[in-house]
Amino acid sequence: MKTTELPVLMPCAGETLVGVISQPEQPSTLGLVMVVGGAQYRAGSHRQFVLLARCLAGAGFPVLRFDHRGLGDSSGERQAFDAIQDDIGVALDTLQRQCPSVQRVVLWGLCDGASAALLYSGDRADTRLAGLCLLNPWVRSDNTLARTRIKHYYAGRLLEWSFWQRFWQGQYEWQPSLKGLWQSLQALRAPAPSDTPEPAFQRHMAQALRQFSGPVLLLLSARDYTAKEFVECAQSDPAWKGLLQRPQLQRVDVAEADHTFSRALWRAAAEQAVLDWMHQLPTQV
């Protein structure tokens, strides 16, 4: 399907957000807003967001990707991922205004962009939300990071042939690895001080996911430690109990993929998963 790209400027809390809408010739009533996270901006690593937006628009879904305040070309001070609810709301408003056919909107996010999308759903209870597409959500804390490193990095090294080759050849540097392992064990064993509990945003994310009644696509990279840390948190924290087993949540693991799906094969698998899931969603309010 033929598509066009429309740059947009969006006022938000006295600042100006910059975005691009990928608009199909025959737009669906279902659209998507990309929430950028980390050090990325609206293009994404290796143009990941551009390519996905064009893929979805080619299938008829209008897509808005944008820079929130202080990011990319948008003005203002840099905002933390758990403080961009206004930015996301403005993006939804803009997509509907520029694409009048859009009645329902999916929020899509990678890393802390996924966390921000989930937090928005819990904070705003926006009835326009048709679903959440969460890629490798960010739930970082000292405790979950320590468990993930011990379980997936240090234990995994013992099963790697390359590790034992370097070991027998005397090429393995023990000091950095032992220091890292010791620090992880200390973080895991240390009781959390009463004045510094697990990050509040983790609990808010779990609560938001529990409250959200719409469909959720959880897309995880098999070789990404952020994804592994999310699964570790969801399996061990009582606040997340049963959430990944909810019937409205669909989980897709992309084999061998890294955090940003940097290879064409991984990117294509992620795009297809999102596209297939979007086609299953209801398009009317």
Residue pairs with C-beta under 8 A, 6 or more apart in sequence:
1 24
1 25
1 26
1 57
1 58
1 59
1 60
2 24
2 25
3 22
3 23
3 24
3 25
3 54
3 57
3 58
4 22
4 23
4 25
5 20
5 21
5 22
5 23
6 20
6 21
6 23
6 98
7 18
7 19
7 20
8 18
8 19
8 20
8 21
8 64
8 66
8 94
8 98
9 16
9 17
9 18
9 19
10 16
10 17
10 18
10 19
10 66
10 90
10 91
10 93
10 94
11 17
11 90
12 69
12 76
12 86
12 87
12 90
13 69
13 76
13 86
14 76
15 69
15 74
15 75
15 76
16 74
16 75
17 66
17 67
17 68
17 69
17 74
17 87
17 90
17 91
18 42
18 66
18 67
18 72
18 73
18 74
19 42
19 64
19 65
19 66
19 67
19 91
19 94
20 42
20 53
20 64
20 65
20 66
21 62
21 63
21 64
21 94
21 95
21 98
21 99
22 53
22 54
22 56
22 57
22 62
22 63
22 64
22 65
23 57
23 62
23 98
23 99
24 57
24 58
24 59
24 60
24 61
24 62
26 60
27 60
27 61
27 62
27 99
27 101
27 102
28 60
28 61
28 62
28 101
28 102
28 283
29 101
29 102
29 103
29 104
29 283
29 284
30 61
30 102
30 103
30 104
30 105
30 106
30 130
30 278
30 281
30 283
31 61
31 62
31 63
31 64
31 95
31 96
31 99
31 102
31 104
31 105
31 106
32 53
32 56
32 61
32 62
32 63
32 64
32 105
32 106
32 107
32 108
32 133
32 278
33 63
33 64
33 65
33 66
33 88
33 91
33 92
33 95
33 105
33 106
33 107
33 108
34 42
34 49
34 52
34 53
34 63
34 64
34 65
34 66
34 108
34 109
34 113
35 68
35 84
35 88
35 91
35 107
35 108
35 109
35 113
35 114
35 116
35 117
35 120
36 42
36 44
36 49
36 65
36 66
36 67
36 68
36 71
36 72
36 109
36 110
36 113
37 81
37 109
37 110
37 111
37 112
37 113
37 114
37 115
37 116
37 138
38 110
38 111
38 112
38 113
40 49
40 110
40 113
41 67
41 71
41 72
41 73
42 49
42 65
42 66
42 67
42 72
43 49
43 50
43 65
44 50
44 52
44 65
44 110
44 260
45 260
45 262
46 260
46 262
46 267
48 110
48 260
48 261
48 267
49 65
50 65
51 267
51 271
52 63
52 108
52 267
52 270
52 271
52 274
53 63
53 65
55 271
55 275
56 63
56 274
56 275
56 278
57 63
59 275
59 278
59 279
61 278
62 95
62 99
62 101
62 102
64 91
64 94
64 95
64 98
66 74
66 87
66 91
67 73
67 74
68 74
68 79
68 84
68 87
68 88
69 75
69 76
69 77
69 78
69 79
69 84
69 87
70 76
70 77
70 78
70 79
71 78
71 79
79 87
81 112
81 113
81 115
81 116
81 119
81 138
82 115
82 116
82 119
82 201
82 204
84 116
84 120
85 119
85 120
85 123
85 124
88 107
88 116
88 117
88 120
89 120
89 124
89 126
92 105
92 126
92 128
95 102
95 105
96 102
96 103
96 105
96 128
103 128
103 283
103 284
103 285
104 128
104 129
104 130
104 281
104 282
104 283
104 284
104 285
105 128
105 129
105 130
106 129
106 130
106 131
106 132
106 133
106 278
106 281
107 117
107 120
107 121
107 129
107 131
107 132
107 133
108 117
108 133
108 135
108 274
109 115
109 116
109 117
109 118
109 133
109 134
109 135
109 137
110 135
110 136
110 260
111 135
111 136
111 137
111 138
111 226
111 259
112 137
112 138
114 133
114 134
114 135
114 136
114 137
114 138
115 137
115 138
115 139
115 201
115 205
117 132
117 133
117 134
118 132
118 134
118 137
118 205
118 208
118 209
118 212
119 201
119 204
119 205
119 208
120 126
121 129
121 132
121 208
121 211
121 212
122 204
122 205
122 207
122 208
122 209
122 211
122 212
123 208
125 211
127 285
128 285
129 212
129 214
130 214
130 215
130 281
130 282
130 283
131 214
131 215
131 216
131 217
131 277
131 281
132 212
132 214
132 215
132 216
132 217
133 216
133 217
133 219
133 274
133 277
134 216
134 217
134 218
134 219
135 219
135 220
135 221
135 270
136 219
136 220
136 221
136 224
136 226
136 227
136 230
136 259
137 205
137 218
137 226
137 230
138 226
138 230
139 199
139 202
139 205
139 229
139 230
139 233
140 199
140 226
140 229
141 198
141 199
141 202
141 233
142 187
143 187
143 188
143 192
143 198
144 229
144 232
144 233
144 236
145 184
145 187
145 229
146 183
146 184
146 185
146 187
146 188
147 188
147 232
147 236
148 225
148 228
148 229
148 232
149 180
149 181
149 184
149 225
150 181
150 184
150 185
150 188
151 228
151 232
152 225
152 228
153 225
154 177
154 180
154 181
154 184
157 163
157 177
163 172
166 172
192 198
198 237
202 233
202 237
202 239
203 239
206 237
206 239
206 240
206 243
207 239
209 216
209 240
209 243
209 249
210 243
213 248
214 248
215 248
215 249
215 250
215 277
215 280
215 281
216 246
216 248
216 249
216 250
217 249
217 250
217 252
217 273
217 274
217 277
218 244
218 249
218 250
218 251
218 252
219 251
219 252
219 254
219 270
219 273
219 274
220 227
220 230
220 231
220 251
220 252
220 253
220 254
221 227
221 253
221 254
221 257
221 258
221 259
221 261
221 266
222 253
222 254
222 255
222 256
222 257
223 256
223 257
223 258
224 257
224 258
224 259
226 259
227 259
231 244
233 240
234 240
234 243
234 244
243 249
244 251
250 277
252 273
254 261
254 266
254 269
254 270
254 273
256 266
257 263
257 266
257 269
257 270
258 266
261 267
261 269
261 270
